[in-house]
Amino acid sequence: MAPPTGKRVKGVQIFRPFVYGTTARPFDEKTNPKPPGIPDDHTHSWTVFIKGIDDVDITYWLRRVQFKLHESIPNHVRMVEGVKGQPFQIHETGWGEFEITMKLYYVPESSEKPQTLYHHLRLHPFGRTEEEKEAMRLNGGEVISWVYEEQIFNEPYEPFYDILISGALPPSASTLKDGGGGGGGGGGSGAATPTSANTPGASSSKGGNKKGHERSHSRASVSTSKDGKNNNEPKEEPFVIQRSEGGVLERSAMIPLVNRPGQPFSRETEQLEIQKLKEAKLKVDEMKKQMMEELEKKQKRLEALRAENAKAA
């Protein structure tokens, strides 16, 4: 962890969504043949990873990840350095399930301590219901165990704050020539000056507004004469704006609106989960109502028996 530089941006909390987990597939001669040299008792190939939502780059805030695998695996503690636009991941083979430890190291500008995540490697179909397990079996045997998470930076230091907000632009930004949306693919610390703390994924306090706001930013360039002296006012050069296939702006806290193959986390997923919670609550309320009715009947029966015993006495 690098020593802090600058001051903390008070009253600001910025979050960035990401995904971590494992994907496993059984070896099969047709769909997933076992490579040469793999031990005979290894039944699956699997991958453990940490990546951005909708596969957007997260190396601007996450520098490296240490994966700690089962001790029986050669070189079971591995450090994966960040490569822009690529996930932090390890590919392996094996036969058993175990808990994987992932230690997240942030970029030096953050001055944040490493944080640890834990994830259980799943090789076999699982789920809350038999229908969910069967769906995995019908998916070519591929077992997906992914988790949506949000990394929260509470009152980040000024240099890191500039990095976090340097790329995202709202769809209505004046630099959009085609009328479409996009997100800046570049931009470092100090490249932008925010007009408000409520950048995409930022809030002024816990539970604050997580929606983006309009802000503009650009790189300034100065033209010089032959003798090397400045002879013009700084020129404004806009960032290159990019979106993912799901419409997510780079360096933002956005998530896709709908699900796509290989991208199971979206506002659509969120609404489905909320609907499940509502249905579960209705079911619990109905069960509670039935239990209270049964309890009331038993209470009346108990009072009647007490009255009979008192009369007999």
Salt bridges, closest charged atoms under 4 A:
ASP54 OD1 - ARG260 NH2 2.25
ASP55 OD1 - LYS51 NZ 3.15
GLU81 OE2 - ARG64 NE 2.82
GLU92 OE2 - ARG78 NH2 2.59
GLU97 OE1 - HIS120 NE2 3.50
GLU112 OE2 - ARG8 NH1 3.85
GLU130 OE2 - LYS133 NZ 3.65
GLU132 OE2 - ARG128 NH2 3.39
GLU134 OE1 - ARG137 NH1 3.23
GLU150 OE1 - LYS210 NZ 3.51
GLU155 OE1 - LYS10 NZ 3.77
GLU245 OE1 - ARG260 NH1 3.61
GLU270 OE1 - ARG267 NH1 3.11
GLU273 OE2 - LYS276 NZ 3.58
ASP285 OD2 - LYS281 NZ 3.08
GLU296 OE2 - LYS300 NZ 3.79
